[in-house]
Amino acid sequence: MTGNRAALRYATALLSQAEDKNQVSAVLQDMQRVLETLAQSADLRSVLRSPVVKTEDKEKVMRSVFSGASKETTDLLGLLASNKRVALLGQVAQAFVDLYRKAQGIQMAKVIIAAPLTADLEKQIVAKAKAMTGGNTIELTTEIDPNIIGGFILRVGDLQYNASIANQFQKIKREFRKSL
């Protein structure tokens, strides 16, 4: 779980409110949009963290940038502003997404591959991830790293499955050294 306790409390309250009002999917989309926007805009991150910018101005910026968001999300923006916790927005959004995934039984898996993933290989990797976790729903992210030469490295939570060619070369190298 990412973030600090305050962010987790805001995210938990937001999830509870969204569930009560049947708005979980809308708020989830909003929180994902918040994360994407903050990741792409260093200027926005700077404004939200700046002690020089007035809280009212930060709230106006947030409401402008995230216009069209659900009522629950706009209420969160106002609450963060009134509590002078605007800098927590990204952490709250990440905690909300993490809480949602946990509630839905969604496991995050990361695969590192040497070349772009084909649909067939993706199915095989998702099946391996499900086997590693006991059949949970898997949300897969990919990273391309030509240094692994071929194959893949799969990480799910604290588990790792290394089927890379680079890893196999290392095993052969270790065995060769042992035999000398």
C-alpha positions as CSV (number, residue, x, y, z in Angstrom):
1,M,0.0,0.0,0.0
2,T,1.5,3.3,-1.1
3,G,1.4,6.6,0.9
4,N,1.1,7.7,4.4
5,R,-1.7,7.2,7.0
6,A,-3.5,10.4,6.3
7,A,-3.7,9.6,2.5
8,L,-4.9,6.1,3.4
9,R,-7.7,7.5,5.6
10,Y,-8.9,9.9,2.9
11,A,-8.8,7.1,0.4
12,T,-10.7,4.7,2.7
13,A,-13.4,7.3,3.3
14,L,-13.6,8.1,-0.4
15,L,-14.0,4.4,-1.3
16,S,-16.7,4.0,1.4
17,Q,-18.6,7.1,0.1
18,A,-18.3,5.9,-3.5
19,E,-19.6,2.5,-2.5
20,D,-22.6,4.0,-0.7
21,K,-23.5,6.1,-3.7
22,N,-22.7,3.4,-6.3
23,Q,-20.0,5.6,-7.9
24,V,-17.0,3.4,-7.4
25,S,-16.2,3.1,-11.1
26,A,-16.5,6.8,-11.7
27,V,-14.3,7.6,-8.8
28,L,-11.8,5.0,-9.8
29,Q,-11.6,6.6,-13.3
30,D,-11.1,10.0,-11.6
31,M,-8.3,8.7,-9.4
32,Q,-6.6,7.1,-12.3
33,R,-6.9,10.4,-14.2
34,V,-5.4,12.2,-11.2
35,L,-2.4,9.8,-11.1
36,E,-1.8,10.1,-14.9
37,T,-2.1,13.9,-14.8
38,L,0.3,14.3,-11.8
39,A,2.7,11.9,-13.5
40,Q,2.7,13.9,-16.7
41,S,2.8,17.4,-15.2
42,A,5.7,18.5,-13.0
43,D,4.2,22.0,-13.0
44,L,1.0,20.8,-11.3
45,R,2.9,18.8,-8.8
46,S,5.0,21.9,-8.0
47,V,1.9,24.1,-7.5
48,L,0.2,21.5,-5.2
49,R,3.3,21.2,-3.0
50,S,4.3,24.8,-3.0
51,P,4.0,26.6,0.4
52,V,3.9,29.9,-1.5
53,V,0.7,29.2,-3.5
54,K,-2.4,30.0,-1.5
55,T,-4.7,27.1,-0.7
56,E,-7.6,28.7,-2.4
57,D,-5.5,29.0,-5.6
58,K,-4.5,25.4,-5.4
59,E,-8.2,24.4,-5.0
60,K,-9.1,26.5,-8.1
61,V,-6.3,24.8,-10.1
62,M,-7.4,21.3,-9.0
63,R,-11.0,22.0,-9.8
64,S,-10.0,23.4,-13.2
65,V,-7.7,20.6,-14.1
66,F,-10.1,17.9,-12.9
67,S,-13.3,19.5,-14.1
68,G,-15.8,16.9,-15.1
69,A,-14.9,14.6,-12.2
70,S,-17.5,12.9,-10.1
71,K,-19.1,14.8,-7.2
72,E,-17.3,12.5,-4.8
73,T,-13.9,13.5,-6.3
74,T,-14.7,17.2,-6.3
75,D,-15.8,16.9,-2.7
76,L,-12.4,15.3,-2.0
77,L,-10.6,18.1,-3.7
78,G,-12.5,20.6,-1.5
79,L,-11.8,18.6,1.6
80,L,-8.1,18.4,0.9
81,A,-8.0,22.1,0.3
82,S,-10.0,23.0,3.5
83,N,-7.7,20.7,5.5
84,K,-4.6,22.1,3.9
85,R,-3.7,18.6,2.6
86,V,-3.6,19.3,-1.1
87,A,-0.1,17.9,-1.5
88,L,-1.6,14.5,-0.5
89,L,-3.7,14.3,-3.7
90,G,-1.4,11.9,-5.5
91,Q,-1.0,9.6,-2.5
92,V,-4.8,9.6,-1.9
93,A,-5.4,8.7,-5.5
94,Q,-2.8,5.8,-5.4
95,A,-4.2,4.5,-2.1
96,F,-7.7,4.6,-3.5
97,V,-6.6,2.5,-6.5
98,D,-4.7,0.1,-4.3
99,L,-7.7,-0.3,-1.9
100,Y,-10.0,-0.9,-4.9
101,R,-7.7,-3.5,-6.4
102,K,-7.5,-5.3,-3.0
103,A,-11.2,-5.2,-2.6
104,Q,-11.7,-6.7,-6.1
105,G,-9.0,-9.3,-5.6
106,I,-6.9,-7.8,-8.4
107,Q,-3.2,-8.6,-8.3
108,M,-0.7,-6.3,-10.1
109,A,1.9,-8.2,-12.1
110,K,4.8,-6.7,-13.9
111,V,6.5,-8.5,-16.8
112,I,9.9,-7.6,-18.1
113,I,10.6,-8.7,-21.6
114,A,13.2,-8.1,-24.3
115,A,10.8,-7.2,-27.1
116,P,7.2,-6.1,-27.3
117,L,4.7,-8.6,-25.9
118,T,2.6,-10.7,-28.3
119,A,-1.1,-11.5,-27.5
120,D,-0.2,-15.2,-27.2
121,L,2.7,-14.6,-24.9
122,E,0.6,-12.2,-22.8
123,K,-2.0,-15.0,-22.3
124,Q,0.7,-17.4,-21.2
125,I,2.2,-14.9,-18.8
126,V,-1.2,-14.0,-17.2
127,A,-1.8,-17.8,-16.8
128,K,1.5,-18.1,-15.0
129,A,0.8,-15.1,-12.8
130,K,-2.6,-16.7,-11.9
131,A,-0.9,-19.9,-11.0
132,M,1.6,-18.1,-8.8
133,T,-1.2,-16.2,-7.0
134,G,-3.8,-18.9,-6.8
135,G,-6.1,-17.7,-9.6
136,N,-6.7,-14.1,-8.8
137,T,-7.5,-11.5,-11.4
138,I,-4.3,-10.2,-12.9
139,E,-3.6,-6.6,-14.1
140,L,-0.4,-6.8,-16.2
141,T,2.1,-4.0,-16.8
142,T,5.1,-4.5,-19.1
143,E,8.6,-3.1,-19.3
144,I,11.0,-3.7,-22.2
145,D,14.6,-4.5,-21.2
146,P,16.8,-5.8,-24.0
147,N,19.4,-6.9,-21.4
148,I,17.4,-10.0,-20.5
149,I,18.1,-11.1,-24.2
150,G,14.9,-13.2,-24.4
151,G,12.2,-14.9,-22.3
152,F,10.7,-12.8,-19.4
153,I,10.8,-12.0,-15.8
154,L,7.4,-12.0,-14.0
155,R,6.9,-10.2,-10.7
156,V,3.6,-10.5,-8.7
157,G,3.7,-9.0,-5.3
158,D,6.9,-10.3,-3.6
159,L,7.0,-13.3,-5.9
160,Q,9.3,-13.5,-9.0
161,Y,9.6,-16.0,-11.8
162,N,12.7,-15.5,-14.0
163,A,12.5,-17.2,-17.3
164,S,14.9,-14.9,-19.1
165,I,17.8,-16.1,-21.3
166,A,20.2,-13.9,-19.4
167,N,19.2,-15.7,-16.2
168,Q,19.8,-19.1,-17.8
169,F,23.2,-17.9,-19.0
170,Q,24.0,-17.0,-15.4
171,K,23.0,-20.5,-14.2
172,I,25.2,-22.1,-16.8
173,K,28.1,-19.9,-15.9
174,R,27.7,-20.8,-12.2
175,E,27.5,-24.5,-13.0
176,F,30.6,-24.2,-15.2
177,R,32.6,-22.5,-12.5
178,K,31.5,-25.1,-9.9
179,S,32.8,-27.9,-12.2
180,L,36.3,-26.3,-12.5
